[in-house]
Amino acid sequence: MKGGYESLVWIRDKNGKEYACYADDLKGKIRTKEELTEEEKAQCTDVSELVGTERW
């Protein structure tokens, strides 16, 4: 079940861009966005879209 902030994990791509994903949507231990399956990538949100900047 998806919850609030405590249910999120934060991952980065090879360029350092951050993404928020629900832990329940990820299968196993993920270190970078490049390690995600296409299905998992579709469930993550680009943090810069949420706060309007590349880095926050």
Secondary structure as a PSIPRED ss2 file (coil, helix, strand):
# PSIPRED VFORMAT (PSIPRED V4.0)

   1 M C   1.000  0.000  0.000
   2 K C   1.000  0.000  0.000
   3 G C   1.000  0.000  0.000
   4 G C   1.000  0.000  0.000
   5 Y H   0.000  1.000  0.000
   6 E H   0.000  1.000  0.000
   7 S H   0.000  1.000  0.000
   8 L E   0.000  0.000  1.000
   9 V E   0.000  0.000  1.000
  10 W E   0.000  0.000  1.000
  11 I E   0.000  0.000  1.000
  12 R E   0.000  0.000  1.000
  13 D C   1.000  0.000  0.000
  14 K C   1.000  0.000  0.000
  15 N C   1.000  0.000  0.000
  16 G C   1.000  0.000  0.000
  17 K C   1.000  0.000  0.000
  18 E E   0.000  0.000  1.000
  19 Y E   0.000  0.000  1.000
  20 A E   0.000  0.000  1.000
  21 C E   0.000  0.000  1.000
  22 Y E   0.000  0.000  1.000
  23 A H   0.000  1.000  0.000
  24 D H   0.000  1.000  0.000
  25 D H   0.000  1.000  0.000
  26 L C   1.000  0.000  0.000
  27 K C   1.000  0.000  0.000
  28 G C   1.000  0.000  0.000
  29 K C   1.000  0.000  0.000
  30 I C   1.000  0.000  0.000
  31 R C   1.000  0.000  0.000
  32 T E   0.000  0.000  1.000
  33 K H   0.000  1.000  0.000
  34 E H   0.000  1.000  0.000
  35 E H   0.000  1.000  0.000
  36 L C   1.000  0.000  0.000
  37 T C   1.000  0.000  0.000
  38 E H   0.000  1.000  0.000
  39 E H   0.000  1.000  0.000
  40 E H   0.000  1.000  0.000
  41 K H   0.000  1.000  0.000
  42 A H   0.000  1.000  0.000
  43 Q H   0.000  1.000  0.000
  44 C C   1.000  0.000  0.000
  45 T E   0.000  0.000  1.000
  46 D E   0.000  0.000  1.000
  47 V H   0.000  1.000  0.000
  48 S H   0.000  1.000  0.000
  49 E H   0.000  1.000  0.000
  50 L H   0.000  1.000  0.000
  51 V H   0.000  1.000  0.000
  52 G C   1.000  0.000  0.000
  53 T C   1.000  0.000  0.000
  54 E C   1.000  0.000  0.000
  55 R C   1.000  0.000  0.000
  56 W C   1.000  0.000  0.000
